[in-house]
């Protein structure tokens, strides 16, 4: 199956990729790290693989799923996105506030 790899930052086409039938999302990300990722991207290994049919919306492809089982068809698009947090440490759930709170009237 031939899929088009899209740059996750610029949304521009990078290249067409011939995806072997038994390749998983994890396998694709490992291969991407070796062949296409910039040097600084190789330092972090927290990436999300997303797929999209022409005219459709982007959807995440779970790490263990085979790309052939993801619902993508010949000519669809793939992109790799960096997953990062803006919070340097995890925040306990009890410290969050609800978006809408009842007001005392």
N, C-alpha and C positions, 0 to 999 in steps of 0.2 A: 504494500500500500504506500502510495506517495503522498506525503503531507507537506505543507508549507510551513516552515519555521518563521515566526514573526518575532522581531525584537520587542521584548517586554517594556522597554522604556520609550521607544519612539513609535511603536506599532508599525514599523516598516518591515517589508519582506527581507529576510536574510537569505534563505535558500530553500530548495525543495529537498526533502529527506525521504529516502526509500526505507520504510520501517519494516523490519523483518516480522513475520507473523507472531512469533513467540516473545516479542519484546514487551517488557512491563514498563510502567511509568518510572519506576526506580531505575531500571536499566537505561532508559532514555536519558534520565537526568545524569547518571554516571558518565554516559558517553558524551553528553553535552559538556560536562565539566572538563573532560579530557580534550575535546576537539574545538569547542567554540567559546568557552567561557573566558573572559578576560582574567588576567592574573589575580586581580583583587577579588574576583568572584570565587576563585578556588579556595580562598581562605575560609569562607563561610559555606556551610553546606545545608542551609535552610532555604529550600526552593520549592515552589509549587508549580506543577505542570498543569496547564489549562488547555482545553480544546474548544474549537468552535467550527460549526458548519458555516458555509457561506450564507450571510444574511442572518445568522443566529447570534445568540449571546455566548460569551465565554463561560465555561463551566470547569470546575476542578476535576482532575482525573486522579483518583485515589492511588497512593503509592504502590500498592500491590497489584493493581489491575493491569491486565494486558491491554495494550493500545487497541488491538483488534476487537476487544470486548467493550470498549468505552463508548461505542455508538458513532465514532468518527468514520467517515467514508472517504474514499479516494478524493483528493483535492481539498480536504478540510485543512484547518489551521491549528498549529500548536504554538504556545508561547511559554516561556519560563519566567516566572516572577520571583523576585526575592521577597521572602517573608521576614519581616523584622518588627521589632517592637520599639515604640518610642519611650517606653518605660524601662530603665535599666534593671530593675528588680521586679519580681512578681508582686502584684498588689492583692492582698487578701480580699476575698469576696465581700466580707462584712464591711469593708471600708468604702464600698460603692454607695452611691446615692441614687434613688429612683429619679427618673427624668421628670415625672409629674408627681407632685406631692399635694395632698389635700391642704387647703388653706383654712385657717380658723376665721370664721365669719362672725 
